[in-house]
Amino acid sequence: MAKIKLNNIFLRPKKHAHKLEERDTFCRTCGEFILEGICFYNNVCEVCRYTIEDSDKYCANCGILTGEISGEEFYDKGKKITKSEFTTFKKL
């Protein structure tokens, strides 16, 4: 068994001069788009999807021996996307 590398894109509010509400996408004062995308990477067990650290030899949830990364998956806000869509986002 092995690890799977998950590549995730999340949107979070960026620093802004005006007061923002938690769910705002645009500033109510100046109209600026106030979200920025960040990339988050982590490894999960191929069997149970439990998060695995790079140094882990065994999955702490199911006990399976972990090895090298066997594949990658790409997500945008929880929705699975292709590698090319992920690469396009990273270039923006």
N, C-alpha and C positions, 0 to 999 in steps of 0.2 A: 504494500500500500504506500501511498505517498501524500504529499501536500498539494493543495491547489492554491495558487496565488489569486486573490480577489483584488481587482482594481475598481475602486468606487469613486464616483463623482457626486459631490454634495454641493448644494448652494447654501451660502451663509451670508448674513448681512456684512457689508464692508463698513469701515469707519466712515462716518458722514457727519457733516457740521450741524445738521438739523435733527430735531427729535424724531425718532422712529418708533413705530409700534412693532411688536414682535412679528406679526404676519405680513407686514408691508413688503411689497416688491418694488414700488417706486416711492420716492420722497413726496410727501404731501405738500411741501413748501416749494421745492424747485423742480420737481418732476424727474429727477435723476434716477436711473435704474440703480438700486442700491444692493443688489446681490452679487456675489462673486463665487465662482466655482473653485472648489478645492479637490484635490485628488487624495484618496486615502487607500493605502495598501495594507493587506494582511493575508496571512496564510491560514487555511482551514484544513481540517482532516478530510480526506477524500471519502471516508465512510460516513462520519456523523456530522460533518460541517462545523465542528468545534474549533475555536481559534487556537492556533498552534504558534508558538514562538520559534524563531529560527534555531535555537539551541535545543529544543525538545526532541528527544529520541522516540518518545511514545506519546500518544494522545492522552491527555489527562481525563478525557470523558469516556472513551471506549477502550483505551488500553492498546490500541493497534500500533504496531511499529511504524513510525513515519520515516520517510526517506527524502529523496530529492523532490523538488517541485516537478510535478508531472504535467501540469497544464495551467492555463490562465483563464479567468473569466472576467468579463467587463460589465459594469453596471453604471447606470445613470439614475440617481435617486431611487434605487431599488429595482429598476427595470433593466433586464439583461440587454446589452447592446453588443455590436460587433467591435472587433479590434480597430477597424478603420474609423468607426464613429468615435471611439475613445481617443485615438490618435489625433483626429481632427479637433476635438475639444482641447487637448493639451496644447495645440499650436495656437489657439486663440489668445 
